[in-house]
Amino acid sequence: MLRGGRERLRPILMTAITILVGLVPIAVQRPALAGMYYYSMALVIMGGLVVSTFLTTLLLPTAATLAEDSFAAGGW
């Protein structure tokens, strides 16, 4: 679990940061197309990306490790 986390952390963070940086101009400039504003969509995507990155990199491996340890100890 630790080795896999070390190997995958950098690509996951690089992808998430690239998308976040790409959405910053939309969130800051608040552009409109045909009278519709898209900055709220950019903010929602950015928030979802931050939450999902956190869950994928920290919570999911922790839950998998705890479940694996619980099964190995005969707790279930």
Backbone torsions as a table, in degrees:
resi	resn	phi	psi	omega
1	MET	NA	-41.5	-179.0
2	LEU	-68.4	-42.9	-179.7
3	ARG	-65.2	-42.3	178.2
4	GLY	-64.4	-38.8	177.4
5	GLY	-64.1	-41.2	178.3
6	ARG	-64.7	-39.7	-177.5
7	GLU	-72.4	-33.5	-174.5
8	ARG	-96.1	-15.8	-176.0
9	LEU	-61.7	-47.6	-177.0
10	ARG	-61.6	-49.5	178.7
11	PRO	-62.7	-36.7	179.1
12	ILE	-64.8	-47.1	-179.7
13	LEU	-66.4	-38.5	178.9
14	MET	-63.8	-41.2	179.0
15	THR	-66.1	-45.9	-178.9
16	ALA	-64.1	-44.2	-179.0
17	ILE	-66.0	-37.5	178.4
18	THR	-62.2	-44.5	179.3
19	ILE	-66.4	-42.7	179.0
20	LEU	-60.7	-44.1	179.8
21	VAL	-65.1	-36.6	178.0
22	GLY	-68.1	-27.9	-179.9
23	LEU	-88.0	-14.3	-178.5
24	VAL	-58.5	-45.0	179.4
25	PRO	-60.6	-35.5	178.5
26	ILE	-67.8	-41.7	-178.5
27	ALA	-70.7	-32.2	-175.6
28	VAL	-85.3	-44.9	-174.3
29	GLN	-81.1	-20.0	-179.9
30	ARG	53.2	61.1	-179.6
31	PRO	-72.6	156.7	178.5
32	ALA	-126.6	144.8	176.2
33	LEU	-134.4	118.1	-178.4
34	ALA	57.9	37.5	177.0
35	GLY	80.7	2.7	179.1
36	MET	-107.6	135.9	179.1
37	TYR	-95.4	137.3	-176.1
38	TYR	-109.5	3.6	-178.2
39	TYR	-68.7	-30.8	178.5
40	SER	-67.8	-35.4	176.5
41	MET	-65.3	-40.0	178.6
42	ALA	-64.4	-39.6	178.8
43	LEU	-65.6	-40.3	178.9
44	VAL	-65.9	-43.0	178.6
45	ILE	-63.7	-42.3	179.1
46	MET	-63.3	-44.6	178.6
47	GLY	-63.4	-44.1	178.2
48	GLY	-63.5	-37.4	179.0
49	LEU	-67.1	-41.3	178.9
50	VAL	-64.2	-45.3	-179.7
51	VAL	-65.5	-45.8	-178.7
52	SER	-67.2	-34.3	176.7
53	THR	-65.6	-42.3	176.7
54	PHE	-60.8	-47.2	-178.5
55	LEU	-64.7	-39.9	-177.9
56	THR	-69.9	-39.2	-173.9
57	THR	-88.1	-27.4	-175.6
58	LEU	-115.0	-54.0	-171.6
59	LEU	-72.4	-43.9	-178.3
60	LEU	-63.0	-48.8	176.6
61	PRO	-63.1	-35.5	178.5
62	THR	-64.6	-45.3	179.3
63	ALA	-64.3	-40.3	178.8
64	ALA	-64.6	-42.1	179.2
65	THR	-65.2	-43.3	178.7
66	LEU	-63.8	-41.2	178.3
67	ALA	-66.0	-42.2	179.4
68	GLU	-63.7	-43.8	178.3
69	ASP	-65.0	-36.8	178.9
70	SER	-65.9	-42.9	178.2
71	PHE	-67.4	-38.1	-179.4
72	ALA	-68.2	-31.7	-179.4
73	ALA	-82.3	-6.5	179.5
74	GLY	81.0	21.3	-179.2
75	GLY	-72.6	-18.7	-177.6
76	TRP	-112.7	NA	NA
